[in-house]
Amino acid sequence: MDLHERARARCHWLPDLTGRTGARYQVLVDQLAADIASGQLKPGDRLPPQRLLADALEVTIGTITRAYREAERRGLVEARVGSGTRVKGTTEQPPDFHHLSRAGHDSIDLSLSIPIPNPLRQQQLAAILQQIASLPTAIESALTYQPEQGSPLQREQLCQWLNAQGLMLLPEEVILTEGGQHADFLALQALIKPGEAVASAALTYPGMIAAARQLGLKHIPVPMDREGIRPDALERLCQQQRIRLLYLMPEYNNPTGLSMSQQRREAIVEVARRHDMLLLEDGVQFVTPDLRGTPLFELAPERALYIFSASKLLSGGLRFGALRAPSNLMPQLRVALRAQCWSSPGLMGAVTCQWLAKGHADPLLHWHWDEVRTRQKLLHEVLGQYNLSSHPCGFHGWLQLPEPWRAADFVKLADSRGVTLIAAEPFCVGTQPAPQAVRICVTPPASRERLQEGLERLAQLLHDEPPLMPPLL
């Protein structure tokens, strides 16, 4: 055996590059990505040493070094001293969202999708609590056990408010939950069996990823374009396997900020009907009526569920939400919710519905939407020269980093300059390679001035040259 044959015999992974055109290192990376996606290479698998693979493929070691470096930049592998280059695992945990308690005084948080701080929020909550305390019937109602579907009065009050926002819901088709994440988990647990498949955009809300994993569901990523989920890609996946439910955010995807046109929504509904697939629309990222498209429960009421939450409007601490569902699915949802927590807390529902009723929250909400739009304009003024996507009512923007930046390096260096960000990994479904991108939230800073300071630090960082990458071993 000659040198090349001996090297090939020792390589546990040997890509076939026969007949492939293009730069050899790029062809190698593309084949690596394909083998990871197919499951031939699994998280934690070690790639052959660079010299060995170079001999086996009869290319220069420089080609292999460049390929491994590009694969690491694309989030496919990670190189560590002493352990070589390994396929990147999917065990990274989403941020615990308590990092602010460990941050320095000068740290500017642009990582959390939360309502903009405003003293009016606390003032209104205090007033609402006083109103409830002055009504004996309200106190008594809040202290009693609630029906599984939630208080009829609270469901009626909530639907009246949602109707005024252009979301035409009926109290009997709504079940109250402990926030949007609970509604997400409830729908999956009640309607999908362990081992069955659900799908979502390849980049999606980490809470959905966690819920599907916790329930033992097969979570399939759907390729995306400038409007999010591609109907043609969804159709192909449905032809290959049975997908029971599609989770999506038509108004604006978290994290990419992409919105779906009316034509895109109708195309997805067609695919769902053709393959008898449920649609779970997450409306937690609430938008104003003038910017909202047609909700999927209007296009396909027989199969579409809709999630509402007060977290982005009033306060995440209230833990109050709702799930709209077709009438034939409501019995399963009621049984599942009763097994989980019996019912949503009456007091939280009373506070939220009273706050929204009769225009009590209007001054806060009007200020909130005006401020969010202004902050989105500021985001684009400072970083608009880069590949940035967002929604006018969005709490965040999605920045695809220019070459040769890697997201992990950018987040780390931003932190060293007092700005906290989240990279793409927590939003990636399955073994989907993480893009070199970061989510930038515009809502956590208490003032526009503080936000602008954080954005300008990021702009300066982007202007600077990224640090030199250490050589791979």
PyMOL commands that set and color helices and strands:
alter all, ss='L'
color gray80, all
select helices_A, chain A and resi 3-10+24-38+50-57+61-73+99-102+119-133+136-143+152-164+171-173+180-191+206-214+231-240+262-274+289-291+296-299+316-318+327-341+346-359+362-383+407-416+425-427+448-463
alter helices_A, ss='H'
color red, helices_A
select strands_A, chain A and resi 77-80+84-87+108-109+174-177+197-201+218-222+224-225+228-229+243-248+278-282+304-309+321-324+387-390+396-400+419-420+422-423+437-441
alter strands_A, ss='S'
color yellow, strands_A
deselect
rebuild
show_as cartoon
